[in-house]
Amino acid sequence: MRQIIALAAAAFLLLAAPAVQADSNRVVIAQGTDSLIFLAGYVAKAKGYFAEEGLDGDVRIFRGGVQALAAVMSKDADIYLGPPSTAMKAIKAGQDVTVFGNIMDQIPTNIVIQGDVAKAKGITAASPMADKIKALKGLTLGVNAAGSAPEQVLKYTLRTAGFDPEKDVTISPVGAATALLGSFEQKRIDGFAFSSPASDIAVQKFGGVMVVNYAKGEFEPLRGFLYLGLIARTDWLNENPDRAARAVRAFGKALRLIHEKPDEARAAVRSFFKNMDEEQFNQGFAANAAAVPETPRIDRHSVELNRVFLQEVEGIKLDVDIDRVYTNRYVDLAYK
C-alpha cells in the first residue's frame, strides 16, 4: 500500500513539474499607461529579449500607476514600472516593495511657450536657463491634469526660481496632448508642460520656443532623476532572485540596443504604436530615448532626488531609509 502511495506521489510530482517550471519563468509587467516612456519594455518584448532569458514576459496596461502597483501588491503582476517615489509612499504605508532596476533616469517632460511670448520676454531657446524660467512669470501654462507629473515638475521648477506657482503663474489643466496642442495653436494658453512629441510639435509646427528639455538633463536640479524603475514586492524578489536577474538582463539588452542601434530599436517599438503619425512617433522616440540610461544600475542620488522632489511639491515627508528603497543586488546577479 505504501509503495502504491509513493508511486502515486511520484507520478503527481512528475506531472506537476512542467507547470511549476512554466510558472517560474513567467513575468507579468504592469504599466500605468500605454506610452513611449516605456521604451525599454517595448523593445525587450519586440526583440524577444525576455524569451532569450527563458522568460514568458507579459506586459499589461493599467489605468494609472496606482492600479499598476496595486496589481503587483495583489500578486496579479510581478513587476511595476514606475518611479521610486511610489515605492517610498508604499513603504511608508507599510507595504514591502523594492526598486531593483533603472530604465529611465531623466524626466520625460518639457516646457514650451509661444514664440511671440518668448520674443516679448526677450528670450530664445539658447538663453540661459535662469532667464528662461524667469520668463514664465505671469503666463498661463497648460498641463494635462491637476496633480499630474508635468504639473508637479512645472511647480518644482518655478519654486527653484523663487516663484509661487499659485500666484506667479496660472496653471490650467487642459487635457491630453491633443487638447494641449489645440489650446496652444489657438493661443488660449501661453505655453504648456508635457512630454514629447507634443512639445516638439508645438515648436516645429506652431512656432513655440523650448524653455526646458528635462529629458536631455537641461535642468540641473532634476538631472539624473530616476523616473522609471523596476519595482516588485520584496518577498517576490527574495523568492525569485534568478527570475528577477533575468528580467533585469532583458531590460538591460533593450537599453543597450536603444543606445547603440537606435534605428533598430525604433523599428521594433513602432509595432506597438501603429496608429501614431510617423513624424510624431519618431520625435517621441528620440525624446524618450534621450532619457534612457545605458545600464539598469541604480544610482543612489537618483533615488534621493525623488524624495526631495516629493517633499517640495507635495509636502510629503518621506523619512524612509533610501538604502531600504532600492537595491543593485539583481543587477549584480544579472551581470556576474
PASEPA-99799 format. One record per residue (C-alpha): residue number from 1; residue in three letters; x, y, z. Coordinates in steps of 0.02 Angstrom, whole numbers, plus 50000, padded with zeros to 5 digits. Each point is the difference from the previous one (the first is absolute). Layout:
<pts>
PT/num/residuo/east/north/up
PT/NUM/ala/X/Y/Z
...
</pts>
This chain:
<pts>
PT/num/residuo/east/north/up
PT/1/met/50000/50000/50000
PT/2/arg/50142/50119/50047
PT/3/gln/50086/49959/49835
PT/4/ile/49842/50045/49903
PT/5/ile/49984/50165/50094
PT/6/ala/50183/50039/49967
PT/7/leu/49983/49962/49815
PT/8/ala/49843/50106/49990
PT/9/ala/50089/50144/50086
PT/10/ala/50148/49986/49882
PT/11/ala/49885/49999/49850
PT/12/phe/49912/50156/50064
PT/13/leu/50165/50090/50022
PT/14/leu/50054/49954/49824
PT/15/leu/49837/50063/49928
PT/16/ala/50005/50158/50103
PT/17/ala/50181/50042/49961
PT/18/pro/49973/50076/49826
PT/19/ala/49864/50116/50068
PT/20/val/50112/50059/50143
PT/21/gln/50144/50025/49879
PT/22/ala/49891/50099/49880
PT/23/asp/49936/50108/50143
PT/24/ser/50177/50033/50061
PT/25/asn/50040/50074/49829
PT/26/arg/49849/50115/49990
PT/27/val/50021/50186/50035
PT/28/val/49850/50117/49994
PT/29/ile/50051/50182/49979
PT/30/ala/49878/50138/50049
PT/31/gln/49997/50172/49918
PT/32/gly/49890/50146/50051
PT/33/thr/49972/50056/49820
PT/34/asp/50041/49958/49819
PT/35/ser/50138/50125/49964
PT/36/leu/50168/50019/49915
PT/37/ile/50080/50032/50169
PT/38/phe/49998/49810/50020
PT/39/leu/50122/49978/49855
PT/40/ala/50107/49871/50086
PT/41/gly/49854/49883/50032
PT/42/tyr/49935/50012/49823
PT/43/val/50172/49968/49927
PT/44/ala/50029/49851/50115
PT/45/lys/49833/49925/49949
PT/46/ala/50016/50034/49813
PT/47/lys/50180/49939/49986
PT/48/gly/49966/49842/50099
PT/49/tyr/50119/50042/50142
PT/50/phe/49884/49927/50131
PT/51/ala/49993/49838/49901
PT/52/glu/50190/50001/49982
PT/53/glu/50007/50000/50190
PT/54/gly/49878/49854/50009
PT/55/leu/49859/50114/50059
PT/56/asp/49820/50011/49947
PT/57/gly/49987/50189/50010
PT/58/asp/49823/50070/50001
PT/59/val/49975/50190/49998
PT/60/arg/49832/50060/50068
PT/61/ile/49933/50178/49994
PT/62/phe/49903/50068/50149
PT/63/arg/49906/50162/50032
PT/64/gly/50138/50096/50085
PT/65/gly/50146/49959/50111
PT/66/val/49894/49972/50155
PT/67/gln/49907/49856/49918
PT/68/ala/50161/49930/49926
PT/69/leu/50085/49995/50170
PT/70/ala/49842/49928/50078
PT/71/ala/50010/49857/49875
PT/72/val/50175/49961/50061
PT/73/met/49949/50007/50182
PT/74/ser/49851/49884/49967
PT/75/lys/50116/49880/49904
PT/76/asp/49908/50027/49835
PT/77/ala/50164/50069/49931
PT/78/asp/50183/49978/50046
PT/79/ile/50088/50161/49949
PT/80/tyr/49934/50178/49998
PT/81/leu/50086/50128/49889
PT/82/gly/49994/50162/50098
PT/83/pro/50094/50132/50101
PT/84/pro/50089/49965/50166
PT/85/ser/49887/50130/50079
PT/86/thr/49857/49876/49981
PT/87/ala/50102/49868/50088
PT/88/met/50041/50123/50140
PT/89/lys/49817/50040/50027
PT/90/ala/49959/49814/50001
PT/91/ile/50137/49964/50127
PT/92/lys/49941/50142/50111
PT/93/ala/49825/49924/49991
PT/94/gly/50069/49833/50061
PT/95/gln/50017/49910/49833
PT/96/asp/50161/49907/49966
PT/97/val/50063/50043/49826
PT/98/thr/50172/50029/49924
PT/99/val/50067/50091/49847
PT/100/phe/50123/49881/49916
PT/101/gly/50038/50074/49829
PT/102/asn/50010/50164/49905
PT/103/ile/49921/50024/49827
PT/104/met/49981/50191/49991
PT/105/asp/50107/50123/50096
PT/106/gln/49942/50167/49931
PT/107/ile/49827/50079/50007
PT/108/pro/49911/49986/49830
PT/109/thr/49914/50169/50014
PT/110/asn/50032/50166/49912
PT/111/ile/49941/50179/50020
PT/112/val/49962/50097/49840
PT/113/ile/49927/50175/49978
PT/114/gln/49930/50102/49855
PT/115/gly/50129/50075/49883
PT/116/asp/49929/50176/50014
PT/117/val/49995/49986/50189
PT/118/ala/50183/49948/50002
PT/119/lys/50044/50147/49889
PT/120/ala/49906/50121/50113
PT/121/lys/50092/49928/50151
PT/122/gly/50167/50017/49910
PT/123/ile/50049/49817/50000
PT/124/thr/50042/49864/49874
PT/125/ala/50028/49814/50018
PT/126/ala/50186/50038/50020
PT/127/ser/49977/50124/50143
PT/128/pro/50070/49956/50173
PT/129/met/49887/49881/50095
PT/130/ala/49972/50124/50142
PT/131/asp/49938/50132/49877
PT/132/lys/49883/49878/49914
PT/133/ile/49920/49945/50163
PT/134/lys/49980/50180/50059
PT/135/ala/49908/50035/49837
PT/136/leu/49861/49882/50056
PT/137/lys/49940/50125/50131
PT/138/gly/49826/50067/49962
PT/139/leu/49961/49871/49866
PT/140/thr/49854/49880/49982
PT/141/leu/50076/49827/49985
PT/142/gly/49905/49844/49954
PT/143/val/50022/49825/50072
PT/144/asn/49907/49841/49961
PT/145/ala/49920/49983/50172
PT/146/ala/50006/50069/50177
PT/147/gly/50123/49901/50105
PT/148/ser/50080/49920/49847
PT/149/ala/50188/49974/49985
PT/150/pro/50019/50145/49875
PT/151/glu/49912/50117/50121
PT/152/gln/50111/49943/50144
PT/153/val/50157/50025/49895
PT/154/leu/49941/50173/49948
PT/155/lys/49964/50051/50180
PT/156/tyr/50167/49933/50061
PT/157/thr/50091/50097/49864
PT/158/leu/49909/50161/50043
PT/159/arg/50039/49981/50185
PT/160/thr/50186/49979/49966
PT/161/ala/49993/50171/49916
PT/162/gly/49917/50076/50154
PT/163/phe/49826/50008/49924
PT/164/asp/49836/49952/50081
PT/165/pro/49910/49884/49876
PT/166/glu/49833/50049/50074
PT/167/lys/50026/50187/49977
PT/168/asp/50135/50036/49871
PT/169/val/49927/49895/49858
PT/170/thr/49831/49931/49951
PT/171/ile/50004/49811/49981
PT/172/ser/49857/49937/49893
PT/173/pro/49955/49813/49990
PT/174/val/49955/49983/49816
PT/175/gly/50001/49815/49959
PT/176/ala/50114/49879/49907
PT/177/ala/50119/50041/49857
PT/178/thr/49867/50038/49869
PT/179/ala/49911/50123/50113
PT/180/leu/50163/50083/50052
PT/181/leu/50055/50023/49820
PT/182/gly/49828/50066/49951
PT/183/ser/50004/50129/50139
PT/184/phe/50178/50046/49955
PT/185/glu/49960/50020/49815
PT/186/gln/49851/50111/50040
PT/187/lys/50104/50097/50129
PT/188/arg/49882/49966/50142
PT/189/ile/50154/49960/50102
PT/190/asp/50173/50080/50000
PT/191/gly/50088/49833/50013
PT/192/phe/49990/49828/50077
PT/193/ala/50096/49864/50091
PT/194/phe/49988/49829/49920
PT/195/ser/50105/49865/49920
PT/196/ser/50055/49973/49821
PT/197/pro/49937/49992/49865
PT/198/ala/49873/50133/50051
PT/199/ser/50136/50123/50052
PT/200/asp/50098/49970/49838
PT/201/ile/49844/50028/49895
PT/202/ala/49967/50163/50092
PT/203/val/50175/50059/49952
PT/204/gln/50008/49936/49822
PT/205/lys/49821/50026/49943
PT/206/phe/49939/50146/50105
PT/207/gly/50158/50102/50025
PT/208/gly/50022/49966/50184
PT/209/val/50162/50019/50097
PT/210/met/50068/49860/50110
PT/211/val/50032/50067/50175
PT/212/val/50056/49840/50087
PT/213/asn/50036/49828/49929
PT/214/tyr/50012/49891/50155
PT/215/ala/50028/49840/49902
PT/216/lys/50168/50069/49943
PT/217/gly/50047/50044/50179
PT/218/glu/49994/50188/49967
PT/219/phe/49928/50042/50172
PT/220/glu/50141/49967/50122
PT/221/pro/49897/49978/50162
PT/222/leu/49908/49852/49922
PT/223/arg/50140/49931/49892
PT/224/gly/50018/49812/50023
PT/225/phe/49827/49983/50080
PT/226/leu/49953/49815/50003
PT/227/tyr/49831/50012/49915
PT/228/leu/49964/49817/49960
PT/229/gly/50064/49853/50098
PT/230/leu/49962/49815/50013
PT/231/ile/49898/49981/50160
PT/232/ala/49945/49837/50080
PT/233/arg/49943/49928/50165
PT/234/thr/50153/49965/50106
PT/235/asp/49939/49823/50038
PT/236/trp/49982/49964/49813
PT/237/leu/50180/50057/49972
PT/238/asn/50064/49894/50144
PT/239/glu/49906/49848/49937
PT/240/asn/50047/50026/49816
PT/241/pro/50177/50073/49991
PT/242/asp/50041/49911/49837
PT/243/arg/49838/50055/49916
PT/244/ala/50028/50179/50057
PT/245/ala/50179/49999/49935
PT/246/arg/49944/49932/49832
PT/247/ala/49868/50137/49989
PT/248/val/50134/50131/50037
PT/249/arg/50111/49924/49865
PT/250/ala/49858/50006/49872
PT/251/phe/49970/50184/50037
PT/252/gly/50188/50030/49996
PT/253/lys/50008/49930/49823
PT/254/ala/49861/50118/49949
PT/255/leu/50091/50151/50075
PT/256/arg/50158/49953/49908
PT/257/leu/49908/49983/49834
PT/258/ile/49917/50170/50023
PT/259/his/50171/50081/50024
PT/260/glu/50104/49900/49875
PT/261/lys/49873/49966/49862
PT/262/pro/49860/50128/50018
PT/263/asp/49930/49970/49825
PT/264/glu/49979/49815/50038
PT/265/ala/49921/50039/50168
PT/266/arg/49882/50128/49922
PT/267/ala/49942/49876/49868
PT/268/ala/49965/49872/50137
PT/269/val/49895/50121/50103
PT/270/arg/49903/50062/49848
PT/271/ser/49893/49842/50001
PT/272/phe/49924/50054/50166
PT/273/phe/49952/50173/49934
PT/274/lys/49936/49962/49825
PT/275/asn/49866/50135/50006
PT/276/met/50118/50141/50049
PT/277/asp/50055/50122/49865
PT/278/glu/50173/49954/49936
PT/279/glu/50078/50170/50035
PT/280/gln/49925/50009/50173
PT/281/phe/50057/49824/50038
PT/282/asn/50179/50036/49946
PT/283/gln/50005/50159/50105
PT/284/gly/49928/49910/50151
PT/285/phe/50122/49857/49983
PT/286/ala/50151/50115/49988
PT/287/ala/49945/50105/50149
PT/288/asn/49968/49851/50113
PT/289/ala/50156/49908/49942
PT/290/ala/50101/50149/50065
PT/291/ala/49930/49964/50174
PT/292/val/50049/49816/50002
PT/293/pro/50156/49944/50097
PT/294/glu/50136/49891/49926
PT/295/thr/49981/49866/50134
PT/296/pro/49867/49951/50129
PT/297/arg/50116/50043/50146
PT/298/ile/49922/50117/50127
PT/299/asp/50091/50155/50063
PT/300/arg/49959/50045/50180
PT/301/his/49990/50186/49962
PT/302/ser/49868/49968/49866
PT/303/val/49890/49918/50132
PT/304/glu/50032/50138/50127
PT/305/leu/49940/50128/49871
PT/306/asn/49829/49917/50006
PT/307/arg/49986/50034/50186
PT/308/val/50057/50181/49982
PT/309/phe/49877/50026/49858
PT/310/leu/49852/49928/50095
PT/311/gln/50038/50100/50156
PT/312/glu/50008/50161/49898
PT/313/val/49849/49971/49888
PT/314/glu/49880/49902/50110
PT/315/gly/50064/50046/50172
PT/316/ile/50020/49816/50042
PT/317/lys/50137/49957/50123
PT/318/leu/50064/49829/49951
PT/319/asp/50114/49952/50144
PT/320/val/50040/49831/49925
PT/321/asp/50176/49933/49986
PT/322/ile/50055/50027/49819
PT/323/asp/50108/49843/50009
PT/324/arg/49841/49905/50045
PT/325/val/49909/50066/49846
PT/326/tyr/50115/49928/49866
PT/327/thr/50127/49865/49967
PT/328/asn/50127/49958/49863
PT/329/arg/50008/49818/50057
PT/330/tyr/49906/49937/49848
PT/331/val/50100/50109/49881
PT/332/asp/50155/49920/50072
PT/333/leu/49924/49827/49980
PT/334/ala/49952/50040/49821
PT/335/tyr/50177/50048/49949
PT/336/lys/50108/49891/50112
</pts>
